[in-house]
Amino acid sequence: EIRFCDWSSDVCSSDLDAARSAAQQVTHREPRWRRLVRSRALAASVLIAGAIAIGAYQSAGQAYRTAVGGVEAVALSDGSNVTLNTNSEIRVAVTDTQRRVDLKRGEAFFDVAKDPARPFVVMVGGQQIVAVGTQFSVRRAEGDTDEVSVVVTEGRVRIGPAPGAAVLPPAEVAAGSIARSGAAGVLIQQQPARPVEDYVSPVLDRKSVV
């Protein structure tokens, strides 16, 4: 390496170049506090985007509700049928990959079309009831609670916590059984299966999900 020095100052040109380069790096280096603010802003934007996506998903689907004393039958696009009892509300989302019903309040009777590729999921607060092809009723307790009663008249369903909820082992409920599920777990009792007429009025208005 050839170095040109100023003998009067004992400083070489290569040393001066190195010093200038280091000074430029210090000048252009982003302050630590600015990097921290930027990283926190990025994390906040990710959380906001996730919240928006979750809200959009929860608000998706068609809503159905009945007034006090009213009963309604809903024919789903997958061939399943839902009968809403009095003062009940559901939100339905049927796509190519899933069949989901959110029971907001009241009681609904489900006659599920068989489709192993798309399990039929009923969400009740922090719990979910999963079926492939069966008949069952789900009743949500009144008030701010996730307690639910499930009566299976045909086939079998699985009751367990919703994704992200408290970790409890799921329970299988067979036809002729009634299950009561809450924060403490699932209690299953055997009893004669009730026909759908015991849940709802025989006079129904039928609608279809678009």
RADA-V452851 format. One line per field, one symbol per residue. ss: DSSP state (H for helix, E for strand, L for the rest). A space follows every 10 residues. Layout:
BEGIN
ss: ???
END
This chain:
BEGIN
ss: LLLLEELLLL EEHHHHHHHH HHHHHHHHLL LHHHHHHHHH HHHHHHHHHH HHHHHHHHLL LEEEELLLLL LEEEELLLLL EEEELLLLEE EEEELLLLEE EEEEELEEEE ELLLLLLLLE EEEELLEEEE ELLLEEEEEE LLLLLLLEEE EEEELEEEEE ELLLLLLLLL EEEELLEEEE EELLEEEEEE LLLLLHHHLL LLLLLEEELL
END
